[in-house]
Amino acid sequence: MTTPVSVSRITASLLALGLAMPAAAGELTIYTALEEEELAAYTEAAQKALPDVELNVLRLSTGKLGARILAEADNPQADLIWGWAVTAMMDPRILEMMSSYEAAGVDVLPDRFRDPENRWFAPIGYMGAFCVNKPRLEEKGLPMPTSWADLAQEGFKNEVLMPDPNSSGTGYLHVNAVLQSMGAEAGWAQLEAVDPNMAQYTSSGSKPCKSARIGEYTVGISLAFTAMQSIQEGYPLAMVFPEGGVGYELEANGILSSTDNAGDAQKFLDWTMSDEAIALYGEYKALVTVPGVGQSEAAAAAGLPEDIGTVLADVDFDASAKSQVETKKEWRERFGR
């Protein structure tokens, strides 16, 4: 099992062995699916802003986090959820576990980025991208892929990695975008066409990009965040947004109604909408829903358009939440390995 880690003991993985225990007064147990690189920076800043509250942060992938929360439904171990896919948060079983709280500053968010009953709000999000290793692409004599259809070409055999949507929110956002933009029949047919070229389906959303950036594979179907970070660090990657629209997800925050530390949990959520937190979002995120946040240098250098609406798929999050169990089941039956 995994256990929360205090900010003072953050490690590279933010995970340790053991059993999660309910937080005591002046202490919060926080469940998150935020990427490790950004999570460390956010948590350090939050701990400095809230010195009297010990923050114990458990980071799991989207799917594994959802399974844990549901498994603990009769005996919740966390006080709040931070940066978790809104598609997962909108599961009726999860919403029943959430408390209503209007965080300070949340009123600046457009309505579509907050729950009408104030059970969650999403100041940030993440979007997908193809991470393409340019030297390996050239070595293989392959064209730069600009669409899912391109990835079905014979030359990409065993050259593509993608996250499993049953364990990764990144995997699900990609699958969902294909199905919603193309329609179910054509979408499943497109995924079927690419499947023979998949070297592996991973449990991590960032792993495909990290594997592509070091030349293990040519294409990693992954996250724009990881692509931008990799390009900034000097890896020979191209960040590609597939034609027809790239999938994206909102990252939601909320308080579990079972918490014994509602006051501290509310202070923490207030911090997530503070000027300090929003400034940090601008450094790390491709998608910030808070109005007026400019594009980061890393985003511009990697080729993210200033108007990201030009590359995003038209995602219906309510439909995504309602269909996710069925979609994941069908995906597993078609492609599970």
C-alpha positions in Angstrom: 0.0 0.0 0.0 1.0 3.6 -0.1 0.9 6.4 2.5 0.9 10.2 2.5 4.2 11.9 2.8 4.7 15.2 4.7 6.1 18.1 2.7 9.1 18.0 4.9 9.8 14.4 3.7 8.9 14.7 0.1 10.8 12.3 -2.1 11.1 11.9 -5.8 8.0 9.7 -5.9 6.1 11.3 -3.0 5.2 7.8 -1.9 6.3 5.5 0.9 5.2 2.0 2.1 2.6 1.7 4.8 -1.0 2.4 5.7 -2.7 5.8 5.5 -4.1 7.0 8.8 -6.7 9.8 9.4 -5.0 13.2 10.0 -5.0 14.7 13.5 -5.9 18.3 14.4 -3.4 20.7 12.7 -2.8 18.0 10.1 -4.3 17.2 6.7 -4.2 14.1 4.6 -4.5 15.1 1.0 -5.1 12.8 -2.0 -3.9 14.0 -5.4 -3.2 13.0 -9.0 -1.1 16.0 -9.8 2.2 15.2 -11.6 5.2 14.8 -9.3 7.3 17.6 -10.7 4.6 20.3 -10.2 3.3 18.8 -7.0 6.6 19.2 -5.2 6.6 22.9 -6.0 3.0 23.5 -5.0 3.3 21.5 -1.8 6.4 23.4 -0.7 4.6 26.7 -1.2 1.4 25.6 0.5 3.3 24.4 3.5 5.1 27.7 3.9 1.8 29.5 3.6 0.2 27.3 6.2 3.0 26.6 8.7 0.6 25.5 11.4 -0.9 22.7 9.3 1.2 19.6 8.5 0.4 18.5 4.9 0.5 14.8 4.2 0.2 14.3 0.5 -0.5 11.0 -1.2 0.0 11.0 -5.0 -1.6 8.2 -7.1 -2.6 8.0 -10.8 -6.2 9.0 -11.5 -7.6 5.5 -11.8 -5.8 4.2 -8.7 -6.8 7.2 -6.7 -10.5 6.7 -7.6 -10.3 3.0 -6.6 -8.7 3.9 -3.3 -11.3 6.6 -2.4 -14.2 4.2 -3.2 -12.6 1.3 -1.3 -12.3 3.7 1.7 -15.9 5.0 1.4 -17.0 3.4 4.7 -13.9 4.7 6.5 -12.4 7.7 4.6 -8.7 8.3 5.2 -8.3 11.7 3.5 -9.5 15.2 4.3 -9.6 16.6 0.8 -8.9 15.9 -2.8 -6.5 18.1 -4.7 -5.9 18.2 -8.5 -8.0 15.1 -9.5 -9.7 14.7 -12.9 -13.1 16.3 -12.8 -14.5 13.4 -14.9 -13.6 11.1 -12.0 -14.8 13.6 -9.4 -18.2 13.8 -11.0 -18.8 10.1 -10.3 -22.1 10.2 -8.2 -20.5 7.9 -5.6 -17.7 10.4 -5.2 -19.9 13.5 -5.2 -21.9 12.0 -2.3 -18.7 12.0 -0.3 -17.9 15.7 -0.9 -18.7 18.7 1.2 -20.0 22.0 -0.1 -17.5 24.9 0.4 -17.0 28.0 -1.7 -13.3 28.7 -1.5 -12.1 32.3 -1.3 -11.5 33.7 -4.8 -13.3 30.9 -6.6 -15.9 33.3 -7.9 -13.5 34.4 -10.6 -13.8 31.0 -12.3 -16.3 30.6 -15.1 -19.3 28.5 -14.2 -18.2 25.5 -16.3 -15.1 25.2 -14.1 -16.9 24.8 -10.7 -19.7 22.7 -9.3 -23.0 24.5 -8.9 -23.2 23.1 -5.4 -19.6 24.0 -4.6 -18.4 20.4 -4.1 -15.5 21.0 -6.5 -13.7 23.7 -8.5 -11.0 23.4 -11.1 -8.5 26.2 -11.5 -6.2 24.1 -13.6 -6.3 21.3 -16.1 -4.1 19.2 -18.3 -4.1 18.4 -22.0 -2.8 15.6 -24.1 -0.1 15.7 -26.8 1.9 13.4 -29.0 5.6 13.5 -27.9 7.7 12.7 -31.0 11.4 11.9 -30.8 12.7 13.7 -33.8 16.0 11.9 -34.3 14.3 8.4 -34.0 11.6 9.6 -36.4 14.3 10.6 -38.9 16.3 7.4 -38.4 13.1 5.3 -39.1 12.3 7.4 -42.1 8.9 8.2 -40.8 6.7 11.3 -41.5 5.9 13.6 -38.5 2.5 12.2 -37.3 -0.2 14.9 -37.2 -3.2 12.7 -36.5 -4.3 9.4 -35.0 -4.6 8.0 -38.5 -0.9 8.7 -39.1 -0.1 6.5 -36.1 -1.8 3.5 -37.9 0.9 3.5 -40.6 2.9 0.3 -40.9 6.2 2.1 -40.2 5.1 2.9 -36.6 4.9 -0.8 -35.6 6.0 -1.1 -32.0 7.0 2.6 -32.0 4.1 4.0 -30.0 3.3 4.1 -26.3 0.0 5.1 -24.7 -1.4 5.2 -21.2 -4.1 2.6 -20.2 -7.3 4.6 -19.7 -8.3 2.2 -16.8 -5.4 3.4 -14.7 -4.5 6.7 -16.2 -6.6 9.9 -16.5 -4.3 10.9 -19.4 -5.2 7.6 -21.2 -8.9 8.2 -20.7 -8.8 11.8 -22.0 -7.2 10.7 -25.2 -9.6 7.8 -25.7 -12.6 10.1 -24.8 -11.5 12.8 -27.2 -11.2 10.3 -30.1 -14.7 8.9 -29.3 -16.4 12.2 -28.8 -14.8 14.0 -31.8 -15.2 11.1 -34.3 -18.3 9.4 -32.9 -18.3 6.0 -31.2 -18.2 3.7 -34.3 -15.5 5.6 -36.1 -13.6 6.4 -32.9 -13.3 2.7 -31.9 -12.3 1.8 -35.4 -9.5 4.4 -35.3 -8.2 3.1 -32.0 -8.4 -0.5 -33.4 -6.3 0.7 -36.3 -3.6 2.1 -34.1 -3.5 -0.8 -31.6 -1.2 -3.1 -33.7 1.5 -0.4 -33.5 1.3 0.0 -29.7 4.4 -1.4 -28.1 2.8 -1.0 -24.6 0.0 0.5 -22.7 1.4 2.1 -19.5 -0.2 2.8 -16.1 1.4 6.3 -16.1 0.3 9.2 -18.2 3.8 10.8 -18.3 5.8 7.6 -19.0 5.1 7.5 -22.7 6.6 10.9 -23.2 9.5 10.2 -20.9 10.2 7.0 -22.9 10.0 8.8 -26.2 12.2 11.7 -25.1 15.2 9.4 -24.4 14.7 7.6 -27.7 13.2 4.3 -26.5 10.2 4.8 -28.8 9.3 7.2 -31.5 5.9 8.5 -30.2 4.5 8.8 -26.7 0.8 9.6 -26.5 1.0 11.6 -23.3 0.7 15.0 -21.7 1.5 18.5 -23.0 3.0 19.3 -19.6 5.6 16.5 -19.9 6.3 17.5 -23.5 6.9 21.1 -22.6 9.1 20.2 -19.6 11.1 17.8 -21.8 11.7 20.3 -24.5 12.7 22.9 -22.0 15.3 20.4 -20.6 16.8 20.0 -24.0 15.3 16.7 -25.2 14.9 16.4 -29.0 11.1 16.3 -28.9 8.3 17.7 -31.0 5.0 18.4 -29.2 2.1 17.5 -31.6 -1.6 18.1 -31.1 -3.5 15.7 -33.3 -5.9 17.0 -35.9 -9.5 16.9 -34.9 -8.7 18.1 -31.4 -6.6 16.9 -28.4 -8.2 15.7 -25.3 -8.0 17.6 -22.0 -9.2 17.3 -18.4 -9.9 19.6 -15.6 -8.2 19.1 -12.2 -10.6 19.5 -9.4 -10.3 20.3 -5.7 -12.8 19.5 -2.9 -13.3 18.6 0.8 -14.5 15.2 1.9 -17.5 15.6 4.2 -16.0 13.1 6.6 -13.1 15.3 7.5 -12.6 16.2 11.2 -10.4 19.1 10.1 -12.8 21.2 8.0 -11.2 24.5 9.1 -7.7 23.6 8.0 -9.1 21.9 4.8 -10.9 25.2 3.9 -7.7 27.2 4.5 -5.9 24.9 2.1 -8.5 25.2 -0.6 -8.4 29.0 -0.1 -4.6 28.8 -0.7 -5.2 26.9 -4.0 -6.9 30.1 -5.3 -4.4 32.5 -3.9 -2.2 34.8 -6.0 0.8 32.7 -5.1 -0.8 29.4 -6.2 -2.1 30.9 -9.4 1.4 32.2 -10.3 2.8 28.7 -9.8 0.1 27.3 -12.1 1.3 29.6 -14.8 4.8 28.2 -14.5 3.7 24.6 -14.9 0.3 24.2 -16.6 -0.7 24.3 -20.2 -4.3 24.9 -19.1 -5.2 27.4 -16.4 -8.9 28.3 -16.0 -8.2 31.4 -13.9 -8.8 34.5 -16.2 -5.8 36.6 -17.1 -3.0 34.1 -16.5 -0.4 34.4 -19.3 1.4 31.6 -21.2 4.7 30.4 -19.6 8.0 30.6 -21.4 8.2 26.8 -21.6 4.8 26.7 -23.3 5.7 29.2 -25.9 9.1 27.6 -26.6 7.4 24.2 -27.0 4.9 25.6 -29.6 1.8 25.7 -27.5 -0.6 28.2 -29.2 -1.6 31.2 -27.2 -5.2 30.4 -27.9 -5.3 26.7 -26.9 -8.9 26.6 -27.8 -7.7 26.2 -31.4 -6.3 22.7 -30.6 -8.6 21.4 -27.9 -11.3 18.8 -28.7 -14.9 19.8 -27.9 -15.2 17.7 -24.7 -18.5 17.2 -22.9 -17.4 16.5 -19.3 -20.8 15.5 -18.2 -21.0 12.8 -20.9 -17.4 11.8 -20.1 -18.3 11.2 -16.5 -21.4 9.2 -17.3 -19.8 7.0 -19.9 -16.4 6.4 -18.4 -17.2 3.0 -16.7 -18.7 1.6 -19.9 -15.9 3.1 -22.1 -13.1 1.7 -19.9 -14.8 -1.7 -19.8 -15.1 -1.7 -23.6 -11.5 -0.6 -24.0 -10.3 -3.3 -21.7 -12.2 -5.9 -23.7 -10.8 -4.7 -27.0 -7.2 -3.8 -26.0 -6.4 -5.2 -22.6 -3.0 -7.0 -22.5 
